[in-house]
């Protein structure tokens, strides 16, 4: 690859999208898919917790890399000093050649550390942007209704009723059969859950139809 081509790549990459979720994606696909307001706030908090762990970890790695850069400079000076003091009996040209090699090695290591530092700082920036977005979204949703504890019975009942209802409605709209596990889950909800009542009614209708069919079959027998 020519230097001109490499330069063009660098220029084009200035317009590359950030290595993170888009705000649209976070709003509609990560939070918006949750079926209730409480579930959306819970998911915001999960995402915030995840981003905080990422931010803390990246900050430690950045600090560690900066220390490695400083130590590499110190290590280089010590090695050069050692060559000057302990290899007086060696031909000067060999000692100088080794110095040049040591300097090249140091420059490569320094470049790698600096590139790693840039990548981590970029990742930190993206994690902070995502964390800020989820925090602001959480605060916006919280204005609709106050956050309830995760184990709040009413909030859990509402979530599971809406969650199961969505799954069942999608299957019905797409003309897909209801699997036994989904039906059992609906029937396991609290007694006053609308989807449980609906499912019990539907199963009752199916049972009555089957009974009617059995009766007609028996009556038609010779």
MDAnalysis code that builds the backbone (N, CA, C; Angstrom):
import MDAnalysis as mda
import numpy as np

u = mda.Universe.empty(666, n_residues=222, atom_resindex=np.repeat(np.arange(222), 3), trajectory=True)
u.add_TopologyAttr("name", ["N", "CA", "C"] * 222)
u.add_TopologyAttr("resid", np.arange(1, 223))
u.add_TopologyAttr("resname", ["UNK", "UNK", "UNK", "UNK", "UNK", "UNK", "UNK", "UNK", "UNK", "UNK", "UNK", "UNK", "UNK", "UNK", "UNK", "UNK", "UNK", "UNK", "UNK", "UNK", "UNK", "UNK", "UNK", "UNK", "UNK", "UNK", "UNK", "UNK", "UNK", "UNK", "UNK", "UNK", "UNK", "UNK", "UNK", "UNK", "UNK", "UNK", "UNK", "UNK", "UNK", "UNK", "UNK", "UNK", "UNK", "UNK", "UNK", "UNK", "UNK", "UNK", "UNK", "UNK", "UNK", "UNK", "UNK", "UNK", "UNK", "UNK", "UNK", "UNK", "UNK", "UNK", "UNK", "UNK", "UNK", "UNK", "UNK", "UNK", "UNK", "UNK", "UNK", "UNK", "UNK", "UNK", "UNK", "UNK", "UNK", "UNK", "UNK", "UNK", "UNK", "UNK", "UNK", "UNK", "UNK", "UNK", "UNK", "UNK", "UNK", "UNK", "UNK", "UNK", "UNK", "UNK", "UNK", "UNK", "UNK", "UNK", "UNK", "UNK", "UNK", "UNK", "UNK", "UNK", "UNK", "UNK", "UNK", "UNK", "UNK", "UNK", "UNK", "UNK", "UNK", "UNK", "UNK", "UNK", "UNK", "UNK", "UNK", "UNK", "UNK", "UNK", "UNK", "UNK", "UNK", "UNK", "UNK", "UNK", "UNK", "UNK", "UNK", "UNK", "UNK", "UNK", "UNK", "UNK", "UNK", "UNK", "UNK", "UNK", "UNK", "UNK", "UNK", "UNK", "UNK", "UNK", "UNK", "UNK", "UNK", "UNK", "UNK", "UNK", "UNK", "UNK", "UNK", "UNK", "UNK", "UNK", "UNK", "UNK", "UNK", "UNK", "UNK", "UNK", "UNK", "UNK", "UNK", "UNK", "UNK", "UNK", "UNK", "UNK", "UNK", "UNK", "UNK", "UNK", "UNK", "UNK", "UNK", "UNK", "UNK", "UNK", "UNK", "UNK", "UNK", "UNK", "UNK", "UNK", "UNK", "UNK", "UNK", "UNK", "UNK", "UNK", "UNK", "UNK", "UNK", "UNK", "UNK", "UNK", "UNK", "UNK", "UNK", "UNK", "UNK", "UNK", "UNK", "UNK", "UNK", "UNK", "UNK", "UNK", "UNK", "UNK", "UNK", "UNK", "UNK", "UNK", "UNK", "UNK", "UNK", "UNK"])
u.atoms.positions = np.array([
    [0.841, -1.194, 0.000],
    [0.000, 0.000, 0.000],
    [0.882, 1.250, 0.000],
    [0.551, 2.175, -0.857],
    [1.338, 3.392, -0.935],
    [1.005, 4.331, 0.212],
    [1.909, 5.252, 0.473],
    [1.685, 6.217, 1.543],
    [0.483, 7.105, 1.237],
    [0.247, 7.359, -0.047],
    [-0.902, 8.182, -0.441],
    [-2.215, 7.461, -0.134],
    [-2.248, 6.161, -0.430],
    [-3.450, 5.371, -0.141],
    [-3.703, 5.291, 1.369],
    [-2.620, 5.105, 2.103],
    [-2.749, 5.033, 3.569],
    [-3.282, 6.354, 4.119],
    [-2.815, 7.460, 3.561],
    [-3.269, 8.783, 4.003],
    [-4.752, 8.967, 3.700],
    [-5.202, 8.457, 2.537],
    [-6.617, 8.549, 2.179],
    [-7.483, 7.758, 3.165],
    [-6.972, 6.589, 3.568],
    [-7.703, 5.775, 4.548],
    [-7.869, 6.550, 5.851],
    [-6.802, 7.190, 6.295],
    [-6.869, 7.981, 7.529],
    [-7.878, 9.119, 7.401],
    [-7.923, 9.749, 6.230],
    [-8.851, 10.852, 6.016],
    [-10.299, 10.365, 6.042],
    [-10.559, 9.248, 5.373],
    [-11.915, 8.706, 5.319],
    [-12.383, 8.235, 6.704],
    [-11.468, 7.645, 7.466],
    [-11.834, 7.106, 8.776],
    [-12.219, 8.197, 9.777],
    [-11.938, 9.448, 9.451],
    [-12.369, 10.539, 10.321],
    [-13.893, 10.621, 10.395],
    [-14.563, 10.058, 9.372],
    [-16.026, 10.107, 9.306],
    [-16.664, 8.778, 9.731],
    [-15.862, 7.842, 10.242],
    [-16.390, 6.544, 10.671],
    [-17.315, 6.731, 11.878],
    [-18.432, 5.972, 11.936],
    [-19.332, 6.097, 13.083],
    [-18.663, 5.596, 14.361],
    [-19.102, 6.137, 15.489],
    [-18.529, 5.720, 16.763],
    [-18.810, 4.258, 17.060],
    [-17.897, 3.637, 17.763],
    [-18.039, 2.221, 18.101],
    [-18.928, 2.066, 19.339],
    [-20.167, 2.469, 19.187],
    [-21.152, 2.354, 20.268],
    [-22.536, 2.255, 19.656],
    [-23.556, 1.986, 20.509],
    [-24.935, 1.986, 20.048],
    [-25.338, 3.414, 19.657],
    [-26.191, 3.535, 18.657],
    [-26.736, 4.849, 18.333],
    [-27.791, 5.215, 19.384],
    [-28.054, 6.517, 19.531],
    [-29.080, 6.952, 20.482],
    [-30.447, 6.387, 20.092],
    [-30.703, 6.301, 18.794],
    [-31.960, 5.713, 18.313],
    [-32.083, 4.262, 18.760],
    [-31.002, 3.513, 18.575],
    [-30.978, 2.099, 18.951],
    [-31.210, 1.911, 20.443],
    [-30.566, 2.750, 21.255],
    [-30.714, 2.619, 22.710],
    [-32.132, 2.970, 23.158],
    [-32.705, 3.998, 22.530],
    [-34.036, 4.446, 22.943],
    [-35.128, 3.458, 22.549],
    [-35.069, 2.964, 21.317],
    [-36.190, 2.166, 20.812],
    [-35.988, 0.657, 20.912],
    [-34.742, 0.179, 20.795],
    [-34.519, -1.257, 20.782],
    [-34.071, -1.819, 22.129],
    [-33.426, -0.982, 22.952],
    [-32.980, -1.471, 24.259],
    [-33.989, -1.124, 25.348],
    [-34.481, 0.127, 25.354],
    [-35.425, 0.561, 26.383],
    [-36.861, 0.482, 25.885],
    [-37.094, 0.951, 24.663],
    [-38.461, 1.028, 24.151],
    [-39.159, -0.303, 23.995],
    [-38.412, -1.398, 23.862],
    [-39.054, -2.702, 23.686],
    [-39.642, -3.244, 24.983],
    [-39.268, -2.638, 26.127],
    [-39.818, -3.095, 27.407],
    [-41.297, -2.714, 27.471],
    [-42.154, -3.620, 27.958],
    [-43.604, -3.430, 27.824],
    [-44.251, -2.464, 28.814],
    [-43.569, -2.125, 29.907],
    [-44.167, -1.222, 30.897],
    [-43.189, -0.109, 31.259],
    [-43.731, 0.955, 31.855],
    [-42.899, 2.083, 32.269],
    [-41.875, 1.651, 33.311],
    [-42.305, 0.844, 34.269],
    [-41.388, 0.372, 35.305],
    [-40.277, -0.476, 34.700],
    [-40.626, -1.333, 33.755],
    [-39.624, -2.191, 33.109],
    [-38.616, -1.351, 32.335],
    [-39.069, -0.264, 31.737],
    [-38.159, 0.615, 31.013],
    [-37.160, 1.279, 31.964],
    [-37.643, 1.696, 33.135],
    [-36.735, 2.291, 34.120],
    [-35.768, 1.252, 34.670],
    [-36.248, 0.038, 34.921],
    [-35.357, -1.029, 35.404],
    [-34.256, -1.291, 34.376],
    [-34.631, -1.317, 33.086],
    [-33.628, -1.577, 32.051],
    [-32.633, -0.431, 31.949],
    [-33.114, 0.814, 32.122],
    [-32.205, 1.961, 32.149],
    [-31.161, 1.787, 33.247],
    [-31.594, 1.339, 34.403],
    [-30.678, 1.166, 35.537],
    [-29.690, 0.030, 35.274],
    [-30.164, -1.037, 34.623],
    [-29.242, -2.132, 34.268],
    [-28.162, -1.630, 33.317],
    [-28.587, -0.879, 32.314],
    [-27.633, -0.352, 31.338],
    [-26.666, 0.632, 31.996],
    [-27.174, 1.455, 32.903],
    [-26.321, 2.396, 33.630],
    [-25.288, 1.661, 34.473],
    [-25.732, 0.607, 35.122],
    [-24.811, -0.180, 35.949],
    [-23.708, -0.794, 35.100],
    [-24.084, -1.306, 33.938],
    [-23.105, -1.904, 33.029],
    [-22.105, -0.861, 32.532],
    [-22.621, 0.330, 32.164],
    [-21.722, 1.374, 31.669],
    [-20.797, 1.874, 32.768],
    [-21.287, 1.958, 33.977],
    [-20.443, 2.411, 35.093],
    [-19.279, 1.447, 35.318],
    [-19.560, 0.150, 35.259],
    [-18.494, -0.845, 35.409],
    [-17.466, -0.695, 34.291],
    [-17.958, -0.448, 33.076],
    [-17.063, -0.258, 31.933],
    [-16.205, 0.986, 32.117],
    [-16.830, 2.080, 32.545],
    [-16.110, 3.338, 32.760],
    [-15.032, 3.164, 33.821],
    [-15.375, 2.527, 34.935],
    [-14.404, 2.311, 36.019],
    [-13.232, 1.455, 35.547],
    [-13.550, 0.392, 34.799],
    [-12.501, -0.510, 34.303],
    [-11.587, 0.197, 33.302],
    [-12.184, 0.967, 32.395],
    [-11.387, 1.687, 31.399],
    [-10.500, 2.741, 32.049],
    [-11.017, 3.417, 33.064],
    [-10.225, 4.446, 33.726],
    [-9.001, 3.835, 34.402],
    [-9.178, 2.664, 35.020],
    [-8.037, 1.971, 35.626],
    [-7.014, 1.562, 34.563],
    [-7.509, 1.062, 33.437],
    [-6.610, 0.642, 32.355],
    [-5.851, 1.828, 31.770],
    [-6.524, 2.958, 31.648],
    [-5.874, 4.166, 31.130],
    [-4.762, 4.621, 32.069],
    [-5.056, 4.637, 33.359],
    [-4.040, 5.034, 34.342],
    [-2.847, 4.077, 34.311],
    [-3.146, 2.785, 34.176],
    [-2.078, 1.785, 34.126],
    [-1.212, 1.976, 32.877],
    [-1.840, 2.257, 31.750],
    [-1.092, 2.451, 30.499],
    [-0.206, 3.692, 30.572],
    [-0.708, 4.751, 31.176],
    [0.104, 5.959, 31.343],
    [1.328, 5.669, 32.210],
    [1.157, 4.864, 33.252],
    [2.301, 4.479, 34.094],
    [3.306, 3.649, 33.296],
    [2.780, 2.767, 32.431],
    [3.681, 1.954, 31.608],
    [4.491, 2.824, 30.652],
    [3.862, 3.860, 30.124],
    [4.589, 4.781, 29.252],
    [5.719, 5.478, 30.001],
    [5.430, 5.945, 31.197],
    [6.463, 6.605, 32.002],
    [7.578, 5.632, 32.366],
    [7.198, 4.412, 32.735],
    [8.202, 3.414, 33.100],
    [9.065, 3.013, 31.912],
    [8.469, 3.002, 30.717],
    [9.255, 2.635, 29.536],
    [10.362, 3.667, 29.274],
    [10.071, 4.939, 29.540],
    [11.094, 5.980, 29.390],
    [12.223, 5.773, 30.395],
    [11.839, 5.475, 31.626],
    [12.847, 5.242, 32.668],
    [13.692, 4.016, 32.336],
    [13.010, 2.965, 31.873],
    [13.715, 1.728, 31.520],
    [14.706, 1.956, 30.391],
    [14.315, 2.772, 29.416],
    [15.219, 3.059, 28.299],
    [16.474, 3.794, 28.776],
    [16.288, 4.790, 29.616],
    [17.433, 5.542, 30.125],
    [18.374, 4.641, 30.910],
    [17.817, 3.716, 31.684],
    [18.645, 2.791, 32.466],
    [19.435, 1.862, 31.544],
    [18.791, 1.381, 30.480],
    [19.463, 0.476, 29.553],
    [20.599, 1.198, 28.816],
    [20.340, 2.426, 28.387],
    [21.381, 3.201, 27.697],
    [22.561, 3.471, 28.634],
    [22.233, 3.809, 29.871],
    [23.296, 4.058, 30.858],
    [24.103, 2.804, 31.106],
    [23.408, 1.677, 31.162],
    [24.090, 0.399, 31.385],
    [25.038, 0.075, 30.229],
    [24.584, 0.327, 29.038],
    [25.447, 0.081, 27.866],
    [26.699, 0.951, 27.907],
    [26.546, 2.192, 28.308],
    [27.688, 3.120, 28.353],
    [28.704, 2.743, 29.425],
    [28.217, 2.232, 30.534],
    [29.107, 1.991, 31.685],
    [29.686, 0.583, 31.742],
    [28.937, -0.403, 31.266],
    [29.342, -1.800, 31.484],
    [29.924, -2.480, 30.247],
    [29.938, -1.775, 29.137],
    [30.435, -2.439, 27.929],
    [31.563, -1.614, 27.281],
    [32.430, -1.125, 28.145],
    [33.543, -0.309, 27.655],
    [34.528, -1.122, 26.834],
    [34.600, -2.419, 27.123],
    [35.556, -3.269, 26.421],
    [35.047, -3.699, 25.041],
    [33.778, -3.465, 24.763],
    [33.213, -3.855, 23.478],
    [33.514, -2.783, 22.439],
    [33.557, -3.203, 21.190],
    [33.752, -2.197, 20.132],
    [32.653, -1.136, 20.192],
    [33.056, 0.085, 20.039],
    [32.123, 1.198, 20.172],
    [30.977, 1.108, 19.168],
    [31.294, 0.646, 17.957],
    [30.255, 0.575, 16.935],
    [29.142, -0.418, 17.301],
    [29.537, -1.524, 18.014],
    [28.534, -2.502, 18.437],
    [27.633, -1.923, 19.524],
    [28.263, -1.206, 20.451],
    [27.492, -0.593, 21.528],
    [26.512, 0.422, 20.956],
    [26.983, 1.223, 19.997],
    [26.114, 2.234, 19.382],
    [24.994, 1.572, 18.583],
    [25.323, 0.469, 17.931],
    [24.292, -0.248, 17.164],
    [23.214, -0.798, 18.088],
    [23.662, -1.316, 19.243],
    [22.683, -1.839, 20.199],
    [21.809, -0.719, 20.748],
    [22.395, 0.438, 20.954],
    [21.616, 1.593, 21.414],
    [20.513, 1.932, 20.403],
    [20.897, 1.921, 19.130],
    [19.929, 2.243, 18.074],
    [18.779, 1.233, 18.073],
    [19.131, -0.051, 18.245],
    [18.103, -1.101, 18.282],
    [17.187, -0.918, 19.491],
    [17.810, -0.620, 20.644],
    [17.027, -0.392, 21.861],
    [16.061, 0.781, 21.669],
    [16.529, 1.817, 21.015],
    [15.685, 2.990, 20.761],
    [14.519, 2.633, 19.838],
    [14.802, 1.822, 18.811],
    [13.723, 1.405, 17.896],
    [12.690, 0.565, 18.641],
    [13.176, -0.358, 19.481],
    [12.263, -1.182, 20.265],
    [11.408, -0.327, 21.199],
    [12.066, 0.641, 21.804],
    [11.347, 1.534, 22.710],
    [10.276, 2.326, 21.957],
    [10.618, 2.818, 20.773],
    [9.674, 3.608, 19.985],
    [8.457, 2.762, 19.583],
    [8.713, 1.476, 19.223],
    [7.593, 0.604, 18.846],
    [6.686, 0.338, 20.045],
    [7.311, 0.056, 21.184],
    [6.523, -0.202, 22.389],
    [5.734, 1.042, 22.796],
    [6.390, 2.184, 22.695],
    [5.720, 3.437, 23.038],
    [4.543, 3.697, 22.103],
    [4.744, 3.424, 20.821],
    [3.677, 3.628, 19.841],
    [2.486, 2.712, 20.133],
    [2.782, 1.458, 20.473],
    [1.707, 0.521, 20.801],
    [0.927, 0.980, 22.025],
    [1.649, 1.427, 23.047],
    [0.992, 1.903, 24.270],
    [0.157, 3.152, 23.988],
    [0.678, 4.031, 23.181],
    [-0.056, 5.260, 22.854],
    [-1.309, 4.959, 22.035],
    [-1.202, 4.007, 21.090],
    [-2.371, 3.603, 20.313],
    [-3.429, 2.965, 21.216],
    [-2.952, 2.110, 22.125],
    [-3.863, 1.484, 23.082],
    [-4.542, 2.532, 23.957],
    [-3.773, 3.529, 24.347],
    [-4.309, 4.611, 25.185],
    [-5.391, 5.386, 24.435],
    [-5.148, 5.677, 23.162],
    [-6.134, 6.390, 22.346],
    [-7.421, 5.587, 22.226],
    [-7.287, 4.279, 21.989],
    [-8.466, 3.418, 21.851],
    [-9.263, 3.350, 23.147],
    [-8.558, 3.238, 24.271],
    [-9.256, 3.171, 25.562],
    [-9.947, 4.492, 25.891],
    [-9.290, 5.592, 25.570],
    [-9.896, 6.899, 25.835],
    [-11.123, 7.117, 24.948],
    [-11.064, 6.579, 23.734],
    [-12.223, 6.669, 22.843],
    [-13.366, 5.808, 23.372],
    [-13.036, 4.595, 23.824],
    [-14.047, 3.707, 24.408],
    [-14.651, 4.325, 25.666],
    [-13.810, 4.986, 26.454],
    [-14.296, 5.664, 27.661],
    [-15.286, 6.765, 27.288],
    [-14.947, 7.519, 26.250],
    [-15.836, 8.591, 25.787],
    [-17.190, 8.030, 25.371],
    [-17.171, 6.927, 24.602],
    [-18.423, 6.318, 24.149],
    [-19.239, 5.778, 25.329],
    [-18.571, 5.143, 26.281],
    [-19.272, 4.610, 27.455],
    [-19.900, 5.738, 28.258],
    [-19.190, 6.848, 28.376],
    [-19.732, 8.003, 29.102],
    [-20.931, 8.599, 28.366],
    [-20.870, 8.632, 27.028],
    [-21.992, 9.146, 26.242],
    [-23.222, 8.263, 26.429],
    [-23.018, 6.947, 26.401],
    [-24.137, 6.031, 26.593],
    [-24.701, 6.152, 28.004],
    [-23.815, 6.260, 28.996],
    [-24.269, 6.390, 30.383],
    [-25.098, 7.666, 30.563],
    [-24.628, 8.755, 29.972],
    [-25.358, 10.026, 30.062],
    [-26.729, 9.897, 29.411],
    [-26.793, 9.208, 28.268],
    [-28.069, 9.035, 27.569],
    [-29.051, 8.240, 28.427],
    [-28.597, 7.118, 28.997],
    [-29.488, 6.287, 29.813],
    [-29.926, 7.020, 31.078],
    [-29.040, 7.824, 31.659],
    [-29.402, 8.606, 32.837],
    [-30.492, 9.618, 32.500],
    [-30.317, 10.339, 31.400],
    [-31.310, 11.340, 30.998],
    [-32.638, 10.684, 30.634],
    [-32.568, 9.517, 29.963],
    [-33.795, 8.805, 29.596],
    [-34.515, 8.303, 30.843],
    [-33.756, 7.804, 31.813],
    [-34.337, 7.340, 33.071],
    [-35.064, 8.491, 33.777],
    [-34.427, 9.639, 33.833],
    [-35.022, 10.789, 34.504],
    [-36.289, 11.258, 33.776],
    [-36.289, 11.141, 32.441],
    [-37.470, 11.522, 31.662],
    [-38.627, 10.564, 31.925],
    [-38.339, 9.266, 31.906],
    [-39.392, 8.271, 32.137],
    [-39.918, 8.373, 33.558],
    [-39.042, 8.687, 34.508],
    [-39.435, 8.767, 35.908],
    [-40.465, 9.874, 36.152],
    [-40.534, 10.846, 35.243],
    [-41.533, 11.901, 35.369],
    [-42.941, 11.380, 35.088],
    [-43.021, 10.257, 34.344],
    [-44.320, 9.656, 34.034],
    [-44.909, 9.009, 35.287],
    [-44.088, 8.254, 35.983],
    [-44.490, 7.640, 37.246],
    [-43.239, 7.332, 38.058],
    [-43.313, 7.394, 39.379],
    [-42.124, 7.149, 40.202],
    [-41.649, 5.705, 40.103],
    [-40.345, 5.521, 40.265],
    [-39.768, 4.183, 40.212],
    [-40.224, 3.352, 41.399],
    [-40.599, 2.111, 41.127],
    [-40.965, 1.161, 42.184],
    [-39.843, 0.153, 42.360],
    [-39.817, -0.496, 43.508],
    [-38.808, -1.526, 43.747],
    [-38.994, -2.668, 42.750],
    [-37.898, -3.324, 42.446],
    [-37.937, -4.396, 41.453],
    [-38.895, -5.517, 41.857],
    [-39.000, -5.796, 43.154],
    [-39.865, -6.870, 43.629],
    [-41.260, -6.390, 44.013],
    [-41.607, -5.168, 43.629],
    [-42.962, -4.686, 43.870],
    [-43.955, -5.601, 43.151],
    [-44.932, -6.131, 43.892],
    [-45.845, -7.143, 43.346],
    [-46.659, -6.585, 42.181],
    [-47.219, -5.411, 42.358],
    [-48.051, -4.835, 41.295],
    [-47.233, -4.566, 40.030],
    [-46.018, -4.050, 40.201],
    [-45.166, -3.763, 39.048],
    [-44.787, -5.047, 38.312],
    [-44.495, -6.099, 39.068],
    [-44.148, -7.377, 38.452],
    [-45.345, -7.992, 37.743],
    [-46.518, -7.896, 38.359],
    [-47.727, -8.428, 37.734],
    [-48.019, -7.714, 36.420],
    [-47.896, -6.401, 36.437],
    [-48.136, -5.624, 35.227],
    [-47.127, -5.999, 34.141],
    [-45.846, -6.127, 34.538],
    [-44.818, -6.452, 33.561],
    [-45.078, -7.805, 32.905],
    [-45.299, -8.829, 33.716],
    [-45.453, -10.168, 33.160],
    [-46.740, -10.309, 32.369],
    [-47.805, -9.639, 32.788],
    [-49.047, -9.685, 32.012],
    [-48.822, -9.072, 30.632],
    [-48.161, -7.901, 30.575],
    [-47.909, -7.247, 29.298],
    [-46.926, -8.039, 28.443],
    [-45.903, -8.577, 29.089],
    [-44.884, -9.347, 28.362],
    [-45.486, -10.583, 27.700],
    [-46.258, -11.348, 28.457],
    [-46.879, -12.564, 27.914],
    [-47.941, -12.211, 26.886],
    [-48.700, -11.145, 27.150],
    [-49.734, -10.722, 26.203],
    [-49.128, -10.378, 24.856],
    [-48.025, -9.641, 24.858],
    [-47.360, -9.283, 23.610],
    [-46.922, -10.515, 22.830],
    [-46.344, -11.493, 23.535],
    [-45.870, -12.703, 22.863],
    [-47.034, -13.474, 22.236],
    [-48.115, -13.609, 22.995],
    [-49.279, -14.350, 22.491],
    [-49.906, -13.627, 21.310],
    [-50.083, -12.311, 21.417],
    [-50.690, -11.547, 20.326],
    [-49.860, -11.604, 19.054],
    [-48.526, -11.547, 19.211],
    [-47.666, -11.638, 18.036],
    [-47.804, -12.988, 17.338],
    [-47.848, -14.039, 18.130],
    [-48.002, -15.381, 17.544],
    [-49.338, -15.508, 16.827],
    [-50.396, -14.962, 17.430],
    [-51.714, -15.042, 16.805],
    [-51.764, -14.234, 15.517],
    [-51.181, -13.026, 15.545],
    [-51.180, -12.181, 14.354],
    [-50.384, -12.798, 13.214],
    [-49.309, -13.526, 13.580],
    [-48.457, -14.162, 12.565],
    [-48.910, -15.582, 12.245],
    [-50.060, -15.967, 12.814],
    [-50.633, -17.299, 12.587],
    [-49.662, -18.415, 12.977],
    [-48.991, -18.214, 14.090],
    [-48.099, -19.239, 14.617],
    [-48.774, -19.946, 15.800],
    [-48.542, -21.239, 15.949],
    [-49.169, -21.962, 17.062],
    [-48.598, -21.516, 18.410],
    [-49.443, -21.517, 19.431],
    [-48.987, -21.177, 20.781],
    [-48.291, -22.395, 21.375],
    [-47.039, -22.236, 21.789],
    [-46.328, -23.364, 22.388],
    [-46.815, -23.582, 23.815],
    [-46.692, -24.813, 24.280],
    [-47.222, -25.205, 25.587],
    [-46.602, -24.377, 26.708],
    [-45.299, -24.107, 26.633],
    [-44.620, -23.367, 27.697],
    [-45.198, -21.963, 27.851],
    [-45.508, -21.304, 26.732],
    [-46.078, -19.959, 26.779],
    [-47.468, -19.981, 27.404],
    [-48.270, -20.970, 27.040],
    [-49.610, -21.108, 27.621],
    [-49.514, -21.384, 29.122],
    [-48.604, -22.279, 29.504],
    [-48.423, -22.592, 30.924],
    [-47.983, -21.356, 31.710],
    [-47.109, -20.548, 31.101],
    [-46.660, -19.323, 31.769],
    [-47.823, -18.372, 31.988],
    [-48.667, -18.229, 30.966],
    [-49.848, -17.366, 31.099],
    [-50.762, -17.859, 32.211],
    [-50.945, -19.169, 32.299],
    [-51.829, -19.743, 33.319],
    [-51.202, -19.706, 34.705],
    [-49.904, -19.441, 34.788],
    [-49.209, -19.379, 36.082],
    [-49.262, -17.983, 36.704],
    [-49.741, -17.008, 35.951],
    [-49.812, -15.645, 36.477],
    [-50.876, -15.539, 37.573],
    [-50.890, -14.406, 38.259],
    [-51.890, -14.179, 39.306],
    [-53.300, -14.316, 38.736],
    [-54.252, -14.711, 39.577],
    [-55.592, -15.072, 39.112],
    [-56.323, -13.949, 38.389],
    [-56.029, -12.697, 38.768],
    [-56.735, -11.584, 38.135],
    [-55.965, -10.987, 36.956],
    [-54.900, -11.651, 36.524],
    [-54.143, -11.162, 35.361],
    [-55.016, -11.295, 34.109],
    [-55.192, -10.224, 33.348],
    [-56.075, -10.276, 32.168],
    [-55.709, -11.377, 31.174],
    [-54.413, -11.585, 30.940],
    [-54.024, -12.592, 29.962],
    [-54.308, -13.995, 30.469],
    [-54.241, -14.202, 31.791],
    [-54.598, -15.524, 32.336],
    [-56.084, -15.766, 32.165],
    [-56.894, -14.761, 32.462],
    [-58.347, -14.893, 32.304],
    [-58.692, -15.147, 30.844],
    [-58.037, -14.407, 29.953],
    [-58.275, -14.590, 28.523],
    [-57.890, -15.992, 28.068],
    [-56.729, -16.476, 28.543],
    [-56.278, -17.806, 28.146],
    [-57.204, -18.893, 28.681],
    [-57.659, -18.746, 29.936],
    [-58.588, -19.717, 30.502],
    [-59.885, -19.745, 29.692],
    [-60.359, -18.565, 29.292],
    [-61.582, -18.492, 28.483],
    [-61.380, -19.170, 27.130],
    [-60.225, -18.912, 26.513],
    [-59.937, -19.519, 25.210],
    [-59.854, -21.032, 25.310],
    [-59.171, -21.519, 26.337],
    [-59.050, -22.974, 26.527],
    [-60.407, -23.602, 26.811],
    [-61.252, -22.864, 27.545],
    [-62.605, -23.372, 27.818],
    [-63.412, -23.514, 26.544],
    [-63.283, -22.539, 25.657],
    [-63.991, -22.604, 24.382],
    [-63.514, -23.781, 23.548],
    [-62.200, -23.998, 23.538],
    [-61.647, -25.122, 22.777],
    [-62.154, -26.446, 23.341],
    [-62.185, -26.542, 24.683],
    [-62.663, -27.774, 25.333],
    [-64.122, -28.033, 24.987],
    [-64.947, -26.991, 24.988],
    [-66.359, -27.152, 24.653],
    [-66.549, -27.585, 23.209],
    [-65.725, -27.020, 22.315],
    [-65.807, -27.407, 20.910],
    [-65.453, -28.870, 20.718],
    [-64.421, -29.312, 21.468],
    [-64.011, -30.719, 21.370],
    [-65.103, -31.646, 21.893],
    [-65.758, -31.223, 22.990],
    [-66.861, -32.031, 23.543],
    [-68.012, -32.123, 22.550],
    [-68.302, -30.968, 21.896],
    [-69.369, -30.955, 20.909],
    [-69.053, -31.841, 19.719],
    [-67.799, -31.822, 19.315],
    [-67.386, -32.665, 18.193],
    [-67.505, -34.134, 18.548],
    [-67.138, -34.506, 19.793],
    [-67.245, -35.902, 20.230],
    [-68.684, -36.341, 20.241],
    [-69.576, -35.435, 20.680],
    [-70.998, -35.783, 20.734],
    [-71.577, -36.011, 19.356],
    [-71.214, -35.179, 18.397],
    [-71.705, -35.336, 17.026],
    [-71.210, -36.643, 16.433],
    [-69.947, -36.962, 16.733],
    [-69.359, -38.201, 16.188],
    [-70.103, -39.417, 16.715],
    [-70.416, -39.404, 18.026],
    [-71.118, -40.537, 18.633],
    [-72.534, -40.655, 18.083],
    [-73.198, -39.524, 17.873],
    [-74.562, -39.553, 17.346],
    [-74.621, -40.065, 15.915],
    [-73.550, -39.855, 15.169],
    [-73.534, -40.272, 13.761],
    [-73.161, -41.740, 13.591],
    [-72.725, -42.366, 14.696],
    [-72.327, -43.779, 14.580],
    [-73.570, -44.641, 14.368],
    [-73.503, -45.680, 13.511],
    [-74.666, -46.558, 13.234],
    [-75.020, -47.419, 14.432],
])
